[in-house]
Amino acid sequence: MAATVLLFGGLAERDEAERLIAQRSPELRVGGAARPWEAVERAVEGAFDAVVILKGPIAEHDRRMDLIASLARHGFGGRILACGSFLTEKQDALAAGAHYAFDPAQQRIEEVVRRAVVRPQLAADHPYLKALFHGEWAAITGFGDTLPEQAPAVLLAAVSQHPEETFWERLVVYARSHKGMRCILIEDGGDEAAATEALATGLQPYVVLESEGLQRVLALGREFLREAWLTEVSSA
């Protein structure tokens, strides 16, 4: 299904942004809103992937910041992007809850939007790990003893799923071949010999569930997913 983007701002600003986005990514579905309450309502109920707060008069700065905060309060699950020319504008937007703030004079809005709606891939080898990240801003896939053909942004490997020494040897080679990928190894009560092999890979972080718990895995995964998304968007 095509990704959806909601533009907030004046009519002229929205028309220009929509034109640029359509030229770069014709598959994206774009909507618009001119009033904050309308933007919140449409974003939350319409399952938009991203809301873009366009540049506007300085006198309406607080109104735009209030919209960003309101989107977060109402549980908007997509990405919030804010346009701004001045450093203080961007800082205020991030403080209000925006995921990314940029100057359209420095980064093309159509390219930022194109990258912003792509969810970083997270690959996990155990159903409980996949379930842990349900609802996160990620494309979640599974794998077994065969590592993913396309390297994900984040890979989670549970010791219990890989008793064979050869898997951990292959994982080291795989990780070295994909420098941008982040690995999280989870010791979850598997075979002691497998745990020793996993630890010997030197791949970090290595989480021992018995002492650190699933919340540690979730926190690390969220951090790495956020890093991957920001790296992609900021390079637009």
Phi and psi in degrees as GROMACS dihedral restraints (atoms count N, CA, C in turn):
[ dihedral_restraints ]
;  ai    aj    ak    al  type     phi  dphi    fc
    3     4     5     6     1   -66.1    20    10
    4     5     6     7     1   144.1    20    10
    6     7     8     9     1   -70.7    20    10
    7     8     9    10     1   155.5    20    10
    9    10    11    12     1  -124.3    20    10
   10    11    12    13     1   141.3    20    10
   12    13    14    15     1  -131.0    20    10
   13    14    15    16     1   135.2    20    10
   15    16    17    18     1  -110.9    20    10
   16    17    18    19     1   125.9    20    10
   18    19    20    21     1  -101.5    20    10
   19    20    21    22     1   130.7    20    10
   21    22    23    24     1  -114.2    20    10
   22    23    24    25     1   128.0    20    10
   24    25    26    27     1   159.5    20    10
   25    26    27    28     1  -171.8    20    10
   27    28    29    30     1   -68.5    20    10
   28    29    30    31     1   161.8    20    10
   30    31    32    33     1   -59.4    20    10
   31    32    33    34     1   -46.8    20    10
   33    34    35    36     1   -61.8    20    10
   34    35    36    37     1   -42.6    20    10
   36    37    38    39     1   -65.7    20    10
   37    38    39    40     1   -40.5    20    10
   39    40    41    42     1   -67.0    20    10
   40    41    42    43     1   -42.5    20    10
   42    43    44    45     1   -60.7    20    10
   43    44    45    46     1   -43.0    20    10
   45    46    47    48     1   -67.3    20    10
   46    47    48    49     1   -43.7    20    10
   48    49    50    51     1   -64.5    20    10
   49    50    51    52     1   -41.5    20    10
   51    52    53    54     1   -63.6    20    10
   52    53    54    55     1   -39.2    20    10
   54    55    56    57     1   -62.1    20    10
   55    56    57    58     1   -44.8    20    10
   57    58    59    60     1   -66.1    20    10
   58    59    60    61     1   -42.3    20    10
   60    61    62    63     1   -65.0    20    10
   61    62    63    64     1   -41.1    20    10
   63    64    65    66     1   -63.9    20    10
   64    65    66    67     1   -35.5    20    10
   66    67    68    69     1   -67.8    20    10
   67    68    69    70     1   -40.1    20    10
   69    70    71    72     1   -83.5    20    10
   70    71    72    73     1   -39.7    20    10
   72    73    74    75     1  -137.2    20    10
   73    74    75    76     1    75.7    20    10
   75    76    77    78     1   -61.9    20    10
   76    77    78    79     1   -17.6    20    10
   78    79    80    81     1   -77.4    20    10
   79    80    81    82     1   -17.6    20    10
   81    82    83    84     1   -73.0    20    10
   82    83    84    85     1   142.2    20    10
   84    85    86    87     1   -98.2    20    10
   85    86    87    88     1   127.1    20    10
   87    88    89    90     1  -119.5    20    10
   88    89    90    91     1   131.7    20    10
   90    91    92    93     1  -120.5    20    10
   91    92    93    94     1   174.2    20    10
   93    94    95    96     1  -144.1    20    10
   94    95    96    97     1   158.4    20    10
   96    97    98    99     1  -151.8    20    10
   97    98    99   100     1   141.8    20    10
   99   100   101   102     1  -108.2    20    10
  100   101   102   103     1   -15.9    20    10
  102   103   104   105     1  -118.1    20    10
  103   104   105   106     1   140.5    20    10
  105   106   107   108     1   -55.9    20    10
  106   107   108   109     1   -46.0    20    10
  108   109   110   111     1   -63.0    20    10
  109   110   111   112     1   -35.2    20    10
  111   112   113   114     1   -67.5    20    10
  112   113   114   115     1   -40.3    20    10
  114   115   116   117     1   -63.3    20    10
  115   116   117   118     1   -43.5    20    10
  117   118   119   120     1   -63.8    20    10
  118   119   120   121     1   -46.8    20    10
  120   121   122   123     1   -60.4    20    10
  121   122   123   124     1   -47.9    20    10
  123   124   125   126     1   -67.8    20    10
  124   125   126   127     1   -40.0    20    10
  126   127   128   129     1   -64.4    20    10
  127   128   129   130     1   -44.9    20    10
  129   130   131   132     1   -74.3    20    10
  130   131   132   133     1   -43.0    20    10
  132   133   134   135     1   -84.8    20    10
  133   134   135   136     1   -23.7    20    10
  135   136   137   138     1   -94.9    20    10
  136   137   138   139     1     4.6    20    10
  138   139   140   141     1    54.2    20    10
  139   140   141   142     1    45.7    20    10
  141   142   143   144     1   -73.0    20    10
  142   143   144   145     1   147.4    20    10
  144   145   146   147     1   -82.1    20    10
  145   146   147   148     1   -29.8    20    10
  147   148   149   150     1  -150.0    20    10
  148   149   150   151     1   148.2    20    10
  150   151   152   153     1  -118.8    20    10
  151   152   153   154     1   129.4    20    10
  153   154   155   156     1  -111.6    20    10
  154   155   156   157     1   116.9    20    10
  156   157   158   159     1   -88.0    20    10
  157   158   159   160     1   108.0    20    10
  159   160   161   162     1   -78.4    20    10
  160   161   162   163     1   163.5    20    10
  162   163   164   165     1   -63.8    20    10
  163   164   165   166     1   148.5    20    10
  165   166   167   168     1  -154.7    20    10
  166   167   168   169     1  -176.0    20    10
  168   169   170   171     1   -58.8    20    10
  169   170   171   172     1   144.0    20    10
  171   172   173   174     1   -57.0    20    10
  172   173   174   175     1   -34.1    20    10
  174   175   176   177     1   -62.1    20    10
  175   176   177   178     1   -20.7    20    10
  177   178   179   180     1  -103.9    20    10
  178   179   180   181     1    15.4    20    10
  180   181   182   183     1   -58.9    20    10
  181   182   183   184     1   -48.7    20    10
  183   184   185   186     1   -62.1    20    10
  184   185   186   187     1   -34.3    20    10
  186   187   188   189     1   -63.6    20    10
  187   188   189   190     1   -40.7    20    10
  189   190   191   192     1   -68.8    20    10
  190   191   192   193     1   -38.3    20    10
  192   193   194   195     1   -66.1    20    10
  193   194   195   196     1   -38.5    20    10
  195   196   197   198     1   -63.2    20    10
  196   197   198   199     1   -36.0    20    10
  198   199   200   201     1   -64.7    20    10
  199   200   201   202     1   -44.3    20    10
  201   202   203   204     1   -59.1    20    10
  202   203   204   205     1   -47.5    20    10
  204   205   206   207     1   -62.9    20    10
  205   206   207   208     1   -37.5    20    10
  207   208   209   210     1   -68.2    20    10
  208   209   210   211     1   -37.2    20    10
  210   211   212   213     1   -59.8    20    10
  211   212   213   214     1   -44.3    20    10
  213   214   215   216     1   -64.7    20    10
  214   215   216   217     1   -42.2    20    10
  216   217   218   219     1   -63.8    20    10
  217   218   219   220     1   -35.1    20    10
  219   220   221   222     1   -88.0    20    10
  220   221   222   223     1     9.8    20    10
  222   223   224   225     1    78.9    20    10
  223   224   225   226     1    27.1    20    10
  225   226   227   228     1   -62.9    20    10
  226   227   228   229     1   125.5    20    10
  228   229   230   231     1   -95.0    20    10
  229   230   231   232     1    -2.8    20    10
  231   232   233   234     1   -90.4    20    10
  232   233   234   235     1  -164.4    20    10
  234   235   236   237     1   -96.0    20    10
  235   236   237   238     1   140.3    20    10
  237   238   239   240     1  -109.8    20    10
  238   239   240   241     1   119.7    20    10
  240   241   242   243     1  -114.3    20    10
  241   242   243   244     1   138.6    20    10
  243   244   245   246     1  -127.1    20    10
  244   245   246   247     1   132.7    20    10
  246   247   248   249     1   -93.5    20    10
  247   248   249   250     1   141.3    20    10
  249   250   251   252     1  -166.0    20    10
  250   251   252   253     1   146.0    20    10
  252   253   254   255     1   -90.5    20    10
  253   254   255   256     1   -30.8    20    10
  255   256   257   258     1  -103.1    20    10
  256   257   258   259     1   149.8    20    10
  258   259   260   261     1   -58.1    20    10
  259   260   261   262     1   -40.8    20    10
  261   262   263   264     1   -64.2    20    10
  262   263   264   265     1   -36.3    20    10
  264   265   266   267     1   -60.3    20    10
  265   266   267   268     1   -46.5    20    10
  267   268   269   270     1   -69.1    20    10
  268   269   270   271     1   -39.5    20    10
  270   271   272   273     1   -63.1    20    10
  271   272   273   274     1   -42.7    20    10
  273   274   275   276     1   -63.5    20    10
  274   275   276   277     1   -39.4    20    10
  276   277   278   279     1   -64.1    20    10
  277   278   279   280     1   -44.0    20    10
  279   280   281   282     1   -65.3    20    10
  280   281   282   283     1   -39.8    20    10
  282   283   284   285     1   -65.0    20    10
  283   284   285   286     1   -31.4    20    10
  285   286   287   288     1   -77.4    20    10
  286   287   288   289     1   -17.5    20    10
  288   289   290   291     1   128.3    20    10
  289   290   291   292     1     2.9    20    10
  291   292   293   294     1   -66.9    20    10
  292   293   294   295     1   147.2    20    10
  294   295   296   297     1   -85.7    20    10
  295   296   297   298     1   -23.6    20    10
  297   298   299   300     1  -157.2    20    10
  298   299   300   301     1   140.7    20    10
  300   301   302   303     1  -130.7    20    10
  301   302   303   304     1   136.4    20    10
  303   304   305   306     1  -150.6    20    10
  304   305   306   307     1   161.3    20    10
  306   307   308   309     1   -99.7    20    10
  307   308   309   310     1   115.9    20    10
  309   310   311   312     1   -60.6    20    10
  310   311   312   313     1   -16.6    20    10
  312   313   314   315     1   -76.4    20    10
  313   314   315   316     1   -19.6    20    10
  315   316   317   318     1  -104.2    20    10
  316   317   318   319     1   -32.0    20    10
  318   319   320   321     1  -128.5    20    10
  319   320   321   322     1   131.9    20    10
  321   322   323   324     1   -69.0    20    10
  322   323   324   325     1   127.5    20    10
  324   325   326   327     1   -60.5    20    10
  325   326   327   328     1   -37.4    20    10
  327   328   329   330     1   -66.1    20    10
  328   329   330   331     1   -31.8    20    10
  330   331   332   333     1   -79.3    20    10
  331   332   333   334     1   -38.8    20    10
  333   334   335   336     1   -60.4    20    10
  334   335   336   337     1   -46.6    20    10
  336   337   338   339     1   -63.4    20    10
  337   338   339   340     1   -43.2    20    10
  339   340   341   342     1   -56.6    20    10
  340   341   342   343     1   -42.1    20    10
  342   343   344   345     1   -80.1    20    10
  343   344   345   346     1   -30.9    20    10
  345   346   347   348     1   -66.4    20    10
  346   347   348   349     1   -29.7    20    10
  348   349   350   351     1   -85.2    20    10
  349   350   351   352     1    -4.5    20    10
  351   352   353   354     1   -87.3    20    10
  352   353   354   355     1   122.2    20    10
  354   355   356   357     1   -83.9    20    10
  355   356   357   358     1   132.5    20    10
  357   358   359   360     1   -63.2    20    10
  358   359   360   361     1   146.4    20    10
  360   361   362   363     1   -87.9    20    10
  361   362   363   364     1   134.3    20    10
  363   364   365   366     1  -120.1    20    10
  364   365   366   367     1   124.2    20    10
  366   367   368   369     1  -111.1    20    10
  367   368   369   370     1   130.5    20    10
  369   370   371   372     1  -133.6    20    10
  370   371   372   373     1   145.3    20    10
  372   373   374   375     1   -97.2    20    10
  373   374   375   376     1    -4.5    20    10
  375   376   377   378     1  -127.8    20    10
  376   377   378   379     1   138.7    20    10
  378   379   380   381     1   -54.5    20    10
  379   380   381   382     1   -35.6    20    10
  381   382   383   384     1   -69.1    20    10
  382   383   384   385     1   -29.3    20    10
  384   385   386   387     1   -73.8    20    10
  385   386   387   388     1   -38.9    20    10
  387   388   389   390     1   -64.1    20    10
  388   389   390   391     1   -41.7    20    10
  390   391   392   393     1   -66.5    20    10
  391   392   393   394     1   -32.4    20    10
  393   394   395   396     1   -60.2    20    10
  394   395   396   397     1   -34.0    20    10
  396   397   398   399     1  -101.2    20    10
  397   398   399   400     1    14.3    20    10
  399   400   401   402     1   -62.2    20    10
  400   401   402   403     1   130.3    20    10
  402   403   404   405     1    91.2    20    10
  403   404   405   406     1    -8.0    20    10
  405   406   407   408     1   -78.4    20    10
  406   407   408   409     1   161.4    20    10
  408   409   410   411     1   -76.6    20    10
  409   410   411   412     1    81.4    20    10
  411   412   413   414     1  -161.7    20    10
  412   413   414   415     1   155.0    20    10
  414   415   416   417     1   -98.7    20    10
  415   416   417   418     1   110.6    20    10
  417   418   419   420     1   -97.3    20    10
  418   419   420   421     1   126.9    20    10
  420   421   422   423     1  -129.5    20    10
  421   422   423   424     1   165.3    20    10
  423   424   425   426     1  -112.0    20    10
  424   425   426   427     1   167.0    20    10
  426   427   428   429     1  -155.8    20    10
  427   428   429   430     1   163.5    20    10
  429   430   431   432     1  -118.4    20    10
  430   431   432   433     1  -129.3    20    10
  432   433   434   435     1   -74.1    20    10
  433   434   435   436     1   -21.1    20    10
  435   436   437   438     1   -90.4    20    10
  436   437   438   439     1   122.8    20    10
  438   439   440   441     1   -72.5    20    10
  439   440   441   442     1   153.0    20    10
  441   442   443   444     1   -56.7    20    10
  442   443   444   445     1   139.0    20    10
  444   445   446   447     1   -61.5    20    10
  445   446   447   448     1   -42.6    20    10
  447   448   449   450     1  -102.5    20    10
  448   449   450   451     1   123.6    20    10
  450   451   452   453     1   -63.9    20    10
  451   452   453   454     1   130.9    20    10
  453   454   455   456     1   -79.1    20    10
  454   455   456   457     1   170.9    20    10
  456   457   458   459     1   -69.9    20    10
  457   458   459   460     1   -37.8    20    10
  459   460   461   462     1  -134.1    20    10
  460   461   462   463     1   133.0    20    10
  462   463   464   465     1  -123.8    20    10
  463   464   465   466     1   129.5    20    10
  465   466   467   468     1  -114.0    20    10
  466   467   468   469     1   123.0    20    10
  468   469   470   471     1  -122.3    20    10
  469   470   471   472     1   123.3    20    10
  471   472   473   474     1   -95.7    20    10
  472   473   474   475     1   133.6    20    10
  474   475   476   477     1   -56.4    20    10
  475   476   477   478     1   -39.6    20    10
  477   478   479   480     1   -61.2    20    10
  478   479   480   481     1   -21.3    20    10
  480   481   482   483     1   -89.1    20    10
  481   482   483   484     1    -9.6    20    10
  483   484   485   486     1  -137.9    20    10
  484   485   486   487     1    78.7    20    10
  486   487   488   489     1   -74.3    20    10
  487   488   489   490     1   -15.9    20    10
  489   490   491   492     1   -83.7    20    10
  490   491   492   493     1   133.8    20    10
  492   493   494   495     1   -59.7    20    10
  493   494   495   496     1   -34.5    20    10
  495   496   497   498     1   -62.8    20    10
  496   497   498   499     1   -29.5    20    10
  498   499   500   501     1   -62.3    20    10
  499   500   501   502     1   -45.5    20    10
  501   502   503   504     1   -68.6    20    10
  502   503   504   505     1   -31.9    20    10
  504   505   506   507     1   -65.2    20    10
  505   506   507   508     1   -43.8    20    10
  507   508   509   510     1   -67.2    20    10
  508   509   510   511     1   -34.4    20    10
  510   511   512   513     1   -65.0    20    10
  511   512   513   514     1   -38.6    20    10
  513   514   515   516     1   -61.1    20    10
  514   515   516   517     1   -46.7    20    10
  516   517   518   519     1   -62.5    20    10
  517   518   519   520     1   -42.1    20    10
  519   520   521   522     1   -62.1    20    10
  520   521   522   523     1   -45.4    20    10
  522   523   524   525     1   -65.7    20    10
  523   524   525   526     1   -39.1    20    10
  525   526   527   528     1   -67.2    20    10
  526   527   528   529     1   -27.8    20    10
  528   529   530   531     1   -82.0    20    10
  529   530   531   532     1   -14.6    20    10
  531   532   533   534     1  -129.3    20    10
  532   533   534   535     1    79.6    20    10
  534   535   536   537     1   -60.9    20    10
  535   536   537   538     1   -28.7    20    10
  537   538   539   540     1   -80.5    20    10
  538   539   540   541     1    -9.7    20    10
  540   541   542   543     1   -81.3    20    10
  541   542   543   544     1   140.1    20    10
  543   544   545   546     1  -104.7    20    10
  544   545   546   547     1   131.5    20    10
  546   547   548   549     1  -107.4    20    10
  547   548   549   550     1   141.1    20    10
  549   550   551   552     1  -125.0    20    10
  550   551   552   553     1   117.8    20    10
  552   553   554   555     1   -97.5    20    10
  553   554   555   556     1   135.7    20    10
  555   556   557   558     1  -123.1    20    10
  556   557   558   559     1   116.9    20    10
  558   559   560   561     1   -86.1    20    10
  559   560   561   562     1   108.3    20    10
  561   562   563   564     1  -123.0    20    10
  562   563   564   565     1    34.8    20    10
  564   565   566   567     1    90.2    20    10
  565   566   567   568     1    17.7    20    10
  567   568   569   570     1   -76.9    20    10
  568   569   570   571     1  -168.9    20    10
  570   571   572   573     1   -59.0    20    10
  571   572   573   574     1   138.2    20    10
  573   574   575   576     1   -62.1    20    10
  574   575   576   577     1   -38.1    20    10
  576   577   578   579     1   -65.2    20    10
  577   578   579   580     1   -38.8    20    10
  579   580   581   582     1   -65.6    20    10
  580   581   582   583     1   -38.9    20    10
  582   583   584   585     1   -63.7    20    10
  583   584   585   586     1   -38.0    20    10
  585   586   587   588     1   -64.9    20    10
  586   587   588   589     1   -42.3    20    10
  588   589   590   591     1   -64.8    20    10
  589   590   591   592     1   -41.5    20    10
  591   592   593   594     1   -63.3    20    10
  592   593   594   595     1   -44.0    20    10
  594   595   596   597     1   -65.9    20    10
  595   596   597   598     1   -33.8    20    10
  597   598   599   600     1   -70.7    20    10
  598   599   600   601     1   -15.1    20    10
  600   601   602   603     1   -64.3    20    10
  601   602   603   604     1   -27.4    20    10
  603   604   605   606     1    80.0    20    10
  604   605   606   607     1     0.4    20    10
  606   607   608   609     1   -72.8    20    10
  607   608   609   610     1   136.8    20    10
  609   610   611   612     1  -129.6    20    10
  610   611   612   613     1   152.3    20    10
  612   613   614   615     1   -78.4    20    10
  613   614   615   616     1   155.0    20    10
  615   616   617   618     1  -118.4    20    10
  616   617   618   619     1   113.9    20    10
  618   619   620   621     1  -107.3    20    10
  619   620   621   622     1   125.1    20    10
  621   622   623   624     1   -95.4    20    10
  622   623   624   625     1   109.1    20    10
  624   625   626   627     1   -59.2    20    10
  625   626   627   628     1   -38.9    20    10
  627   628   629   630     1   -58.2    20    10
  628   629   630   631     1   -35.5    20    10
  630   631   632   633     1  -102.7    20    10
  631   632   633   634     1   -26.9    20    10
  633   634   635   636     1  -107.2    20    10
  634   635   636   637     1   -27.4    20    10
  636   637   638   639     1    81.4    20    10
  637   638   639   640     1   165.8    20    10
  639   640   641   642     1   -66.8    20    10
  640   641   642   643     1   -27.6    20    10
  642   643   644   645     1   -62.8    20    10
  643   644   645   646     1   -30.3    20    10
  645   646   647   648     1   -66.2    20    10
  646   647   648   649     1   -42.5    20    10
  648   649   650   651     1   -62.8    20    10
  649   650   651   652     1   -44.2    20    10
  651   652   653   654     1   -62.9    20    10
  652   653   654   655     1   -44.3    20    10
  654   655   656   657     1   -62.8    20    10
  655   656   657   658     1   -44.0    20    10
  657   658   659   660     1   -64.8    20    10
  658   659   660   661     1   -44.6    20    10
  660   661   662   663     1   -61.0    20    10
  661   662   663   664     1   -43.8    20    10
  663   664   665   666     1   -61.0    20    10
  664   665   666   667     1   -43.5    20    10
  666   667   668   669     1   -61.0    20    10
  667   668   669   670     1   -45.6    20    10
  669   670   671   672     1   -69.8    20    10
  670   671   672   673     1   -36.7    20    10
  672   673   674   675     1   -64.5    20    10
  673   674   675   676     1   -41.5    20    10
  675   676   677   678     1   -63.5    20    10
  676   677   678   679     1   -42.3    20    10
  678   679   680   681     1   -61.3    20    10
  679   680   681   682     1   -43.6    20    10
  681   682   683   684     1   -64.1    20    10
  682   683   684   685     1   -42.0    20    10
  684   685   686   687     1   -66.8    20    10
  685   686   687   688     1   -44.1    20    10
  687   688   689   690     1   -65.3    20    10
  688   689   690   691     1   -38.2    20    10
  690   691   692   693     1   -61.2    20    10
  691   692   693   694     1   -41.7    20    10
  693   694   695   696     1   -68.2    20    10
  694   695   696   697     1   -47.1    20    10
  696   697   698   699     1   -70.1    20    10
  697   698   699   700     1   -41.0    20    10
  699   700   701   702     1   -69.6    20    10
  700   701   702   703     1   -18.2    20    10
  702   703   704   705     1   -89.3    20    10
  703   704   705   706     1     3.2    20    10
